[in-house]
Amino acid sequence: MSVEDTANQVRSSAFVVSARRRKWQKISKTAGESTLLLIASFVAVVVLFIFYFVARDAVPFFQIRGFSEFFTSTNWYPADEPPGFGALAIIYGSLMVTVGSALIAIPMGVTAAICLSDVIPFSVRQYVKPIIEMLAAIPSVAFGFFALVILAPLLQNFGGPILMWTWWLIASPFLLLAVIVATELFTARISNEKSRNLISRGLIAVLGVTAIGFLFVVGRKLQGIEILTGTNALNVSIILSFMALPTIVSVSEDALQAVGRELREGSYALGATRAETIVKTILPAASSGILAAVILGIMRALGETMVVWMASGNSSHIPNPWFNYLESVRTLTATIAGDMGEADQVTGSARFHVLFAMGLLLLIISFVSNFISERIIVRQRKVLSGQ
Amino acid sequence: MNLGTRKLLDRAFTALGFGSIAIMGLMLLIVLVPIVSNGISALVFRSTVEHRKMAYNEFHRGNQTSLDKEIAESDAARKPVYEILSGFEAELKLMDEDKQQEYKDKYDQVRTALRALLGPLPGESEPALTRLKYGQNRWEKAEEKLHEFLYEKKWDYSNPDVAAKEYFVSRSAGFEGTSLVRLFPYVEKNIDRMLLPEWTFYWGFITDSSVDSHIFGGIWPEIQGTIFLAVGAMLFAFPLGVVAAVYFTEYAREGFFTSLLRSANSTLAGVPSIVFGLFGLAFFINTLKVSESKSVLAGSLTLAIMILPTIIRSAEEAILAVPRTYKEASLGLGSTKWNTIVTVILPAALPGILTGGVISLGRAAGETAPIIFTAAVSVGSAIGLADVFSSPTPALSWNIYNLASEHEAASEIRHVQYGMVLSLITIVLLLNLSAIVLRARISKKLKG
């Protein structure tokens, strides 16, 4: 501001400008600025329009059918006579794949972000970033095609072995670590070195055998699982998690970077290792930013259409038992995309408007979570700059 | 905890981070490798003489004299097959009623399998569907069909506890003692003489339109539709986005209204893509009536709204990255603010703005959900530039879904689907790659 004002002052004092011309300049400046403002407000207008036009077509549904059926019944037979518009199973399906993808994406995304911001040297980082950018750039329909044509048959034919190997690969390092740490913790108080060594060896042997036994038992059980259909909630969750990862990684990396050097240096100076510094100092400081990242990532999974439409199986029922990820589900987005083709011909019917009701539901969820994550980011920035 | 354990935990923690990144890279490979390798097979494959017949008849491509020679060669190899068939038919007529009934179904199956392999058999009327006019175009498909011809697939339901298992029965065993038995070894042995496979680079896959809903031909209408939609979206969104970014960075005063506009921007960025589709249908088509029904224009407008926040954000960043000294120097020389923006700031920020634009272009090209209700059709020919205001278009993203999930012969045309996915990914990743290169050059330039 100040630079421009000074420039204006200098200009008007240095050159003799007639009053008329100055007036003209002022008018044109105001006009130009308001035009710019008008164009910039376009976005806000669009958001209002989206809410208005989706709501306008959603309201008739609730006028015709009321609220309770939509949210409490699992009876989804929009084409039957009499029709059923119970979307509970569909809402549950959306929730299920979102939670599933979050369970995979959050640990991976946050650890990857930590690795990017605190572990990997800068020179290597510029080779890792394109991986994340490419993951973000691959169109959703390509992921959907992969899920349908490659992953689904794999899961269907080799589901058990795949689950077992995944279990082994993920669980065995963690269990190994847990055994060692537990032994250390148990034996730390024993002062006599000789007996400590003996006890710790014994403990490692006992715990190790138990751990391996546990690995085998669970692995056997997983291997025995037969996946009846490859287009199921698990398939979709895996793919969606990889679509949510880029958002989670990049936003939480920003949050980690925003934590200043001083905190890190202070922690290192007190003798903490890198892991301790990150877990005990940096993560708490960046936690709200990471939360925002997680919310944004999850929203990507919830709002994703093509993958779930192609690979979730599209059967609108609540799996039995409720956490069975190996069954087909149906989501809000896929229902909107899939049913509009038939419902479009009967514009004005409940069958048409129910899809807008689902759209409105998605819109509201995304608006609220976006608002929350934005508030969180703003607050964190204030806190960090205030310190 | 002693030092050793703490160090171990530290290492484990680092390994966890590296593991996550490695899994992401691995996933990228797992997704890309099969798509690329199978996608290339849509372009480079062993084509049979049937493919060359198809290319000549449908696209007037190829050399007639050499094709005639090949046809004569393959017909000579096929002649004994047809002779065996007619010989068996004559034999069939002499048998008694029961025997005839017994063989009739099996014989029909043999004919169907043979027709799938070699095209219409002699004496049959010309089929109406183009897909039935030719035999197998691709050698690897022909090998599959050969197996189907030699063996009948059956299902074993004997054990009710497990899912039915498939098993194969040789067809020739069913014709033991008749003249048809000779047919099977002959076909198996001479299949390559009947189909004459040779390696082909079929560039028509990119430039041809499809024949008989993608059974034959290429994907040009889809590629063109994708280009139209994405470029159309850019035409609307890019100028708007840049101007809005200029306002946000140069004119907006921090206050309630500006923060409202900013949160509107991030709200728009978070709206699920399918909701944009609903909005496009409800607003552009049902309310504004920019076109009778779906059209490229409506689709482009919808996509434009979707990519607007990204463009604004990246343009803002690019403008903010321009060193303050540029602006001060320009103002110091006596130019007005507007002049400074147009002649100094925007040119300096242009590469950065373009980077954001190119990435958004890629996103518009790859997005499916917003165009389902506003622009996309399953089958169609390439549209002219004048039709964009009124007619819908096929597009890569939509047709990948359509061919993979809704096509009646989805498993027969996997190569077309892979080819489409590869084309789409190539377009999008090339755009992103150019953005990455552009950005690297900018950062080099800014560093001096």
Chai-1 contact restraints between the chains, C-beta under 6 A:
chainA,res_idxA,chainB,res_idxB,connection_type,confidence,min_distance_angstrom,max_distance_angstrom,comment,restraint_id
A,V3,B,E328,contact,1.0,0.0,6.0,A-B,restraint_1
A,V3,B,L331,contact,1.0,0.0,6.0,A-B,restraint_2
A,E4,B,K337,contact,1.0,0.0,6.0,A-B,restraint_3
A,A7,B,L331,contact,1.0,0.0,6.0,A-B,restraint_4
A,R11,B,G334,contact,1.0,0.0,6.0,A-B,restraint_5
A,E33,B,Y251,contact,1.0,0.0,6.0,A-B,restraint_6
A,L36,B,Y247,contact,1.0,0.0,6.0,A-B,restraint_7
A,L36,B,Y251,contact,1.0,0.0,6.0,A-B,restraint_8
A,I39,B,V243,contact,1.0,0.0,6.0,A-B,restraint_9
A,I39,B,A244,contact,1.0,0.0,6.0,A-B,restraint_10
A,A40,B,A244,contact,1.0,0.0,6.0,A-B,restraint_11
A,A40,B,Y247,contact,1.0,0.0,6.0,A-B,restraint_12
A,A40,B,L261,contact,1.0,0.0,6.0,A-B,restraint_13
A,V43,B,A264,contact,1.0,0.0,6.0,A-B,restraint_14
A,V43,B,N265,contact,1.0,0.0,6.0,A-B,restraint_15
A,V43,B,L268,contact,1.0,0.0,6.0,A-B,restraint_16
A,A44,B,L261,contact,1.0,0.0,6.0,A-B,restraint_17
A,A44,B,A264,contact,1.0,0.0,6.0,A-B,restraint_18
A,V46,B,I305,contact,1.0,0.0,6.0,A-B,restraint_19
A,V47,B,A264,contact,1.0,0.0,6.0,A-B,restraint_20
A,V47,B,T267,contact,1.0,0.0,6.0,A-B,restraint_21
A,V47,B,L268,contact,1.0,0.0,6.0,A-B,restraint_22
A,I50,B,F279,contact,1.0,0.0,6.0,A-B,restraint_23
A,F53,B,F279,contact,1.0,0.0,6.0,A-B,restraint_24
A,F53,B,A282,contact,1.0,0.0,6.0,A-B,restraint_25
A,F53,B,F283,contact,1.0,0.0,6.0,A-B,restraint_26
A,V54,B,L278,contact,1.0,0.0,6.0,A-B,restraint_27
A,D57,B,A282,contact,1.0,0.0,6.0,A-B,restraint_28
A,M108,B,S20,contact,1.0,0.0,6.0,A-B,restraint_29
A,T111,B,L16,contact,1.0,0.0,6.0,A-B,restraint_30
A,T111,B,G17,contact,1.0,0.0,6.0,A-B,restraint_31
A,T111,B,S20,contact,1.0,0.0,6.0,A-B,restraint_32
A,A112,B,S20,contact,1.0,0.0,6.0,A-B,restraint_33
A,A112,B,I21,contact,1.0,0.0,6.0,A-B,restraint_34
A,I114,B,G17,contact,1.0,0.0,6.0,A-B,restraint_35
A,C115,B,G17,contact,1.0,0.0,6.0,A-B,restraint_36
A,C115,B,I21,contact,1.0,0.0,6.0,A-B,restraint_37
A,V119,B,T14,contact,1.0,0.0,6.0,A-B,restraint_38
A,V119,B,G17,contact,1.0,0.0,6.0,A-B,restraint_39
A,V128,B,I21,contact,1.0,0.0,6.0,A-B,restraint_40
A,I131,B,M24,contact,1.0,0.0,6.0,A-B,restraint_41
A,I131,B,G25,contact,1.0,0.0,6.0,A-B,restraint_42
A,I131,B,L28,contact,1.0,0.0,6.0,A-B,restraint_43
A,M134,B,L28,contact,1.0,0.0,6.0,A-B,restraint_44
A,L135,B,L28,contact,1.0,0.0,6.0,A-B,restraint_45
A,A137,B,V428,contact,1.0,0.0,6.0,A-B,restraint_46
A,A137,B,N432,contact,1.0,0.0,6.0,A-B,restraint_47
A,P139,B,G366,contact,1.0,0.0,6.0,A-B,restraint_48
A,P139,B,S397,contact,1.0,0.0,6.0,A-B,restraint_49
A,P139,B,L424,contact,1.0,0.0,6.0,A-B,restraint_50
A,P139,B,V428,contact,1.0,0.0,6.0,A-B,restraint_51
A,V141,B,T368,contact,1.0,0.0,6.0,A-B,restraint_52
A,V141,B,S397,contact,1.0,0.0,6.0,A-B,restraint_53
A,V141,B,I400,contact,1.0,0.0,6.0,A-B,restraint_54
A,V141,B,Y401,contact,1.0,0.0,6.0,A-B,restraint_55
A,A142,B,V421,contact,1.0,0.0,6.0,A-B,restraint_56
A,A142,B,I425,contact,1.0,0.0,6.0,A-B,restraint_57
A,F145,B,I400,contact,1.0,0.0,6.0,A-B,restraint_58
A,F145,B,A404,contact,1.0,0.0,6.0,A-B,restraint_59
A,F145,B,V421,contact,1.0,0.0,6.0,A-B,restraint_60
A,F146,B,V31,contact,1.0,0.0,6.0,A-B,restraint_61
A,L148,B,A404,contact,1.0,0.0,6.0,A-B,restraint_62
A,I150,B,P34,contact,1.0,0.0,6.0,A-B,restraint_63
A,L177,B,A12,contact,1.0,0.0,6.0,A-B,restraint_64
A,E184,B,T5,contact,1.0,0.0,6.0,A-B,restraint_65
A,F242,B,M27,contact,1.0,0.0,6.0,A-B,restraint_66
A,T273,B,R6,contact,1.0,0.0,6.0,A-B,restraint_67
A,T273,B,D10,contact,1.0,0.0,6.0,A-B,restraint_68
A,R274,B,D10,contact,1.0,0.0,6.0,A-B,restraint_69
A,A275,B,L9,contact,1.0,0.0,6.0,A-B,restraint_70
A,A275,B,D10,contact,1.0,0.0,6.0,A-B,restraint_71
A,A275,B,F13,contact,1.0,0.0,6.0,A-B,restraint_72
A,M299,B,G270,contact,1.0,0.0,6.0,A-B,restraint_73
A,G303,B,P272,contact,1.0,0.0,6.0,A-B,restraint_74
A,T305,B,I274,contact,1.0,0.0,6.0,A-B,restraint_75
A,T305,B,A369,contact,1.0,0.0,6.0,A-B,restraint_76
A,M306,B,T368,contact,1.0,0.0,6.0,A-B,restraint_77
A,M310,B,S405,contact,1.0,0.0,6.0,A-B,restraint_78
A,T333,B,I274,contact,1.0,0.0,6.0,A-B,restraint_79
A,I336,B,I274,contact,1.0,0.0,6.0,A-B,restraint_80
A,A337,B,I274,contact,1.0,0.0,6.0,A-B,restraint_81
A,A337,B,I372,contact,1.0,0.0,6.0,A-B,restraint_82
A,M340,B,F373,contact,1.0,0.0,6.0,A-B,restraint_83
A,G359,B,V275,contact,1.0,0.0,6.0,A-B,restraint_84
A,G359,B,L278,contact,1.0,0.0,6.0,A-B,restraint_85
A,L362,B,P272,contact,1.0,0.0,6.0,A-B,restraint_86
A,L362,B,V275,contact,1.0,0.0,6.0,A-B,restraint_87
A,L363,B,V275,contact,1.0,0.0,6.0,A-B,restraint_88
A,S366,B,G270,contact,1.0,0.0,6.0,A-B,restraint_89
A,S366,B,V271,contact,1.0,0.0,6.0,A-B,restraint_90
A,S366,B,P272,contact,1.0,0.0,6.0,A-B,restraint_91
A,F367,B,T267,contact,1.0,0.0,6.0,A-B,restraint_92
A,N370,B,T267,contact,1.0,0.0,6.0,A-B,restraint_93
A,N370,B,G270,contact,1.0,0.0,6.0,A-B,restraint_94
A,E374,B,S263,contact,1.0,0.0,6.0,A-B,restraint_95
A,E374,B,S266,contact,1.0,0.0,6.0,A-B,restraint_96
